Amino acid sequence: MLVCTSILELKNHIKKARQEGKTIGFVPTMGALHNGHISLIDRAKAESDIVVCSVFVNPTQFNNTQDLAVYPRTLEADCAMLTLAYCDFVFAPSIAEMYPEPNQIKFDFGNLEYVMEGKFRPGHFNGVGVVVSKLFNIVMPDIAFFGQKDIQQCAVINRLIIDLSFQIKLVICETEREIDGLAMSSRNRNLSVEQRQIAPNLYKNMKDCRQLLEEGKPVNEVKNYLQNALKQINGIELEYFEIVDRTSLESIETYIPNQSAMCIAAFLGKTRLIDNILI
């Protein structure tokens, strides 16, 4: 496995691979890797000849400077995991390498900018759009692999690929979970022991809500059920819980099987967690 820190170095290696007729799979990350990330690498290995993983904490997608400051940076440990997963190339650029000048480009992803993550993290998806566009242009992958846990980000990336005519296949992989159901996340390592015991309640209560919807309970009643349930658990501060159309991510009033999703964001102390279930 080779670790590249410069754009030119990585592009030269990819150019050689392409000349040899090899396909490129790409897994973009912000590091602090866990088994969820490795499952994306495994999927990329299965579907492409060469796998590139980027490790870059992108400052332009953080609207909270404190969140950026505490985001875990563990490149050495990340590279050890990627070596064991037989990743071919790691792209770990500096901020100066990715942004030699202050970024001036602005993206508008329509309604996706104003619901759920877009509503509570203004400017976040512009930052995502900028960095992913840069990475796509650098790596020029045949296939890009993203996790379903970031369902709204996946919708933004899909829009980016369509509108900018990237010749890239987007593969969205199922969320990897801990044994107790908590969605794997780099932010989980910021939880205290007590918070870690509380965190699985997000997924548990969403599963309860799924059952209520399948039993025919109205959407508003189900949303109220979850809000009230989480109020009984000390330590969880709910930011949003939405039941949405899984394509547009707009809120729905009537549950439609196999076309809907439940999405949640909550704070445990200073740690913000998100999750979703397709229903």
C-alpha positions as CSV (number, residue, x, y, z in Angstrom):
1,M,0.0,0.0,0.0
2,L,1.3,3.4,-0.9
3,V,0.5,6.6,1.0
4,C,0.4,9.7,-1.2
5,T,0.3,13.2,0.1
6,S,0.5,15.1,-3.2
7,I,-2.1,15.3,-5.9
8,L,0.4,14.9,-8.6
9,E,1.9,11.8,-7.0
10,L,-1.5,10.1,-6.7
11,K,-2.5,11.0,-10.3
12,N,0.7,9.6,-11.7
13,H,0.0,6.2,-10.0
14,I,-3.6,6.2,-11.1
15,K,-2.6,7.0,-14.7
16,K,-0.3,4.0,-14.7
17,A,-3.0,1.8,-13.4
18,R,-5.4,3.0,-16.1
19,Q,-2.8,2.4,-18.8
20,E,-2.7,-1.2,-17.5
21,G,-6.5,-1.4,-18.0
22,K,-7.4,-1.5,-14.3
23,T,-10.6,-0.1,-12.8
24,I,-10.5,2.3,-9.9
25,G,-12.7,2.1,-6.8
26,F,-12.7,5.0,-4.4
27,V,-13.6,5.3,-0.7
28,P,-13.5,8.9,0.5
29,T,-13.2,9.3,4.3
30,M,-12.2,11.8,7.0
31,G,-10.2,9.2,8.8
32,A,-10.6,7.8,12.3
33,L,-11.5,4.6,10.6
34,H,-13.6,1.8,12.0
35,N,-15.1,-1.4,10.6
36,G,-17.8,0.4,8.8
37,H,-15.1,2.1,6.6
38,I,-13.3,-1.2,6.2
39,S,-16.6,-2.8,4.9
40,L,-16.5,-0.1,2.2
41,I,-12.9,-1.0,1.3
42,D,-14.0,-4.7,1.1
43,R,-16.8,-3.8,-1.2
44,A,-14.5,-1.7,-3.4
45,K,-12.0,-4.6,-3.5
46,A,-14.7,-6.9,-4.7
47,E,-15.9,-4.6,-7.5
48,S,-12.7,-2.9,-8.8
49,D,-9.1,-3.7,-9.5
50,I,-7.4,-0.8,-7.6
51,V,-8.8,0.8,-4.4
52,V,-8.0,4.3,-3.4
53,C,-9.0,5.6,0.1
54,S,-8.7,9.3,0.9
55,V,-8.1,10.4,4.5
56,F,-8.8,14.1,4.8
57,V,-10.6,16.1,7.5
58,N,-12.2,18.7,5.3
59,P,-12.5,22.0,7.1
60,T,-15.0,23.5,4.6
61,Q,-17.8,21.2,5.7
62,F,-17.7,22.1,9.3
63,N,-19.9,24.9,10.4
64,N,-18.8,24.4,14.0
65,T,-15.2,25.2,14.7
66,Q,-15.2,23.3,17.9
67,D,-16.5,20.2,16.1
68,L,-13.6,20.5,13.6
69,A,-11.1,20.9,16.5
70,V,-12.1,17.8,18.3
71,Y,-12.7,15.6,15.2
72,P,-10.3,12.6,15.7
73,R,-7.2,12.4,13.5
74,T,-5.5,9.0,13.6
75,L,-3.7,8.6,10.3
76,E,-1.1,6.1,11.5
77,A,-3.8,3.8,12.9
78,D,-5.9,4.4,9.8
79,C,-3.1,3.3,7.5
80,A,-2.5,0.2,9.6
81,M,-6.2,-0.8,9.2
82,L,-6.1,-0.1,5.4
83,T,-2.9,-2.1,5.0
84,L,-4.7,-5.1,6.6
85,A,-7.7,-4.5,4.3
86,Y,-5.4,-4.6,1.2
87,C,-6.2,-1.1,0.2
88,D,-3.8,-0.1,-2.7
89,F,-3.5,3.7,-2.3
90,V,-4.1,6.1,0.6
91,F,-4.5,9.8,-0.3
92,A,-3.7,11.9,2.8
93,P,-3.2,15.5,1.6
94,S,-2.7,18.5,3.7
95,I,-5.2,21.4,3.8
96,A,-2.7,23.5,1.7
97,E,-2.5,20.7,-0.9
98,M,-6.3,20.6,-1.2
99,Y,-6.9,24.3,-0.8
100,P,-3.9,26.2,-2.1
101,E,-6.2,29.3,-2.3
102,P,-9.4,30.0,-0.3
103,N,-12.3,28.3,-1.9
104,Q,-14.7,30.5,-3.9
105,I,-17.0,28.0,-5.4
106,K,-20.6,27.7,-4.1
107,F,-22.9,24.7,-4.6
108,D,-26.7,24.8,-4.3
109,F,-28.3,21.4,-3.8
110,G,-31.8,22.8,-3.7
111,N,-34.1,21.4,-1.0
112,L,-31.4,19.1,0.3
113,E,-29.7,22.3,1.7
114,Y,-32.7,23.1,3.9
115,V,-33.9,19.8,5.5
116,M,-32.4,17.8,8.3
117,E,-28.6,18.1,8.1
118,G,-28.8,21.1,5.8
119,K,-31.1,22.9,8.2
120,F,-29.0,22.3,11.3
121,R,-25.5,22.6,9.6
122,P,-25.7,25.5,7.2
123,G,-23.0,25.4,4.6
124,H,-22.2,21.8,5.3
125,F,-23.2,20.4,2.0
126,N,-21.5,23.2,0.0
127,G,-18.3,22.0,1.7
128,V,-19.1,18.4,0.9
129,G,-19.8,19.2,-2.7
130,V,-16.5,21.1,-3.1
131,V,-14.3,18.5,-1.5
132,V,-15.9,15.5,-3.2
133,S,-15.7,17.3,-6.6
134,K,-12.0,17.9,-6.0
135,L,-11.5,14.3,-5.0
136,F,-13.4,13.0,-8.0
137,N,-11.3,15.1,-10.3
138,I,-8.1,13.9,-8.7
139,V,-8.9,10.2,-8.4
140,M,-11.3,9.9,-11.4
141,P,-12.7,6.6,-10.1
142,D,-15.0,4.3,-12.0
143,I,-16.9,3.5,-8.8
144,A,-17.3,5.5,-5.5
145,F,-18.5,3.9,-2.3
146,F,-20.4,5.7,0.4
147,G,-22.2,4.5,3.6
148,Q,-25.9,4.7,4.0
149,K,-25.5,6.2,7.5
150,D,-24.9,9.5,5.8
151,I,-28.1,9.2,3.7
152,Q,-28.4,12.9,2.9
153,Q,-24.8,13.1,1.9
154,C,-25.4,10.2,-0.5
155,A,-28.3,12.1,-2.0
156,V,-26.0,15.2,-2.4
157,I,-23.3,13.1,-4.1
158,N,-25.8,11.5,-6.4
159,R,-26.9,15.0,-7.4
160,L,-23.3,16.1,-7.9
161,I,-22.6,13.1,-10.2
162,I,-25.7,13.8,-12.3
163,D,-25.4,17.5,-12.6
164,L,-21.6,17.6,-13.3
165,S,-21.7,14.6,-15.6
166,F,-19.1,12.6,-13.6
167,Q,-18.7,9.2,-15.3
168,I,-18.8,7.5,-11.9
169,K,-21.0,4.8,-10.5
170,L,-22.2,5.5,-7.0
171,V,-22.5,2.5,-4.7
172,I,-24.3,3.1,-1.4
173,C,-23.5,0.4,1.2
174,E,-25.6,-0.6,4.1
175,T,-24.8,0.9,7.5
176,E,-22.5,-1.2,9.7
177,R,-23.6,-1.5,13.3
178,E,-22.1,-2.5,16.6
179,I,-23.6,-5.6,18.3
180,D,-26.0,-3.4,20.3
181,G,-27.2,-1.7,17.1
182,L,-25.3,1.6,17.4
183,A,-24.3,2.8,13.9
184,M,-20.5,2.7,13.5
185,S,-19.1,6.2,13.5
186,S,-15.8,8.0,14.0
187,R,-17.6,10.2,16.5
188,N,-18.4,7.2,18.8
189,R,-14.9,7.3,20.2
190,N,-15.8,10.7,21.8
191,L,-18.5,9.2,23.9
192,S,-18.0,8.6,27.6
193,V,-18.6,5.1,28.9
194,E,-22.0,6.2,30.2
195,Q,-22.9,7.9,26.9
196,R,-21.9,4.8,25.0
197,Q,-24.4,2.8,27.0
198,I,-27.1,5.3,26.2
199,A,-26.4,5.8,22.5
200,P,-28.0,2.5,21.2
201,N,-31.4,3.9,22.3
202,L,-31.5,5.9,19.1
203,Y,-31.6,2.8,16.9
204,K,-33.7,0.9,19.4
205,N,-36.5,3.5,19.3
206,M,-36.3,3.9,15.6
207,K,-36.9,0.2,15.3
208,D,-39.9,0.6,17.6
209,C,-41.2,3.4,15.3
210,R,-40.8,1.2,12.2
211,Q,-43.0,-1.4,13.9
212,L,-45.6,1.2,14.7
213,L,-45.7,2.4,11.1
214,E,-46.0,-1.1,9.8
215,E,-49.0,-1.5,12.2
216,G,-50.6,1.5,10.6
217,K,-50.0,4.2,13.1
218,P,-50.0,7.8,11.6
219,V,-46.7,9.4,10.9
220,N,-47.2,12.3,13.3
221,E,-48.2,9.9,16.1
222,V,-45.0,7.9,15.5
223,K,-42.8,11.0,15.5
224,N,-44.4,12.1,18.8
225,Y,-43.8,8.6,20.2
226,L,-40.1,8.8,19.6
227,Q,-39.7,12.3,20.9
228,N,-41.5,11.4,24.1
229,A,-39.5,8.2,24.4
230,L,-36.1,10.0,24.2
231,K,-37.2,12.6,26.7
232,Q,-37.3,9.8,29.2
233,I,-33.6,9.1,28.7
234,N,-31.2,11.4,30.5
235,G,-28.3,12.4,28.3
236,I,-29.9,12.5,24.9
237,E,-30.8,15.8,23.3
238,L,-32.8,15.2,20.1
239,E,-32.0,17.6,17.3
240,Y,-34.4,16.1,14.7
241,F,-36.4,13.0,13.9
242,E,-37.9,12.9,10.4
243,I,-39.9,10.4,8.4
244,V,-39.1,11.2,4.8
245,D,-39.3,10.1,1.2
246,R,-36.1,8.2,0.8
247,T,-35.4,9.8,-2.7
248,S,-36.2,13.5,-2.1
249,L,-35.7,13.3,1.7
250,E,-38.7,15.6,2.1
251,S,-41.0,15.0,5.1
252,I,-44.0,12.8,4.4
253,E,-47.4,12.6,6.1
254,T,-48.2,9.1,4.9
255,Y,-45.8,6.1,5.3
256,I,-45.2,4.3,2.0
257,P,-43.5,0.9,2.4
258,N,-40.1,0.6,0.6
259,Q,-40.1,4.3,-0.3
260,S,-39.6,5.9,3.1
261,A,-36.8,6.4,5.6
262,M,-36.5,7.5,9.2
263,C,-33.7,9.9,10.0
264,I,-32.4,11.1,13.3
265,A,-29.8,13.4,14.8
266,A,-29.1,13.8,18.5
267,F,-26.4,15.0,20.9
268,L,-25.0,13.0,23.7
269,G,-23.0,15.6,25.6
270,K,-21.0,17.4,22.9
271,T,-21.0,14.4,20.5
272,R,-23.5,14.6,17.7
273,L,-24.7,11.3,16.2
274,I,-26.9,10.6,13.2
275,D,-28.6,7.4,12.0
276,N,-31.4,6.3,9.6
277,I,-33.4,3.3,8.7
278,L,-34.9,2.6,5.3
279,I,-38.5,1.4,5.8
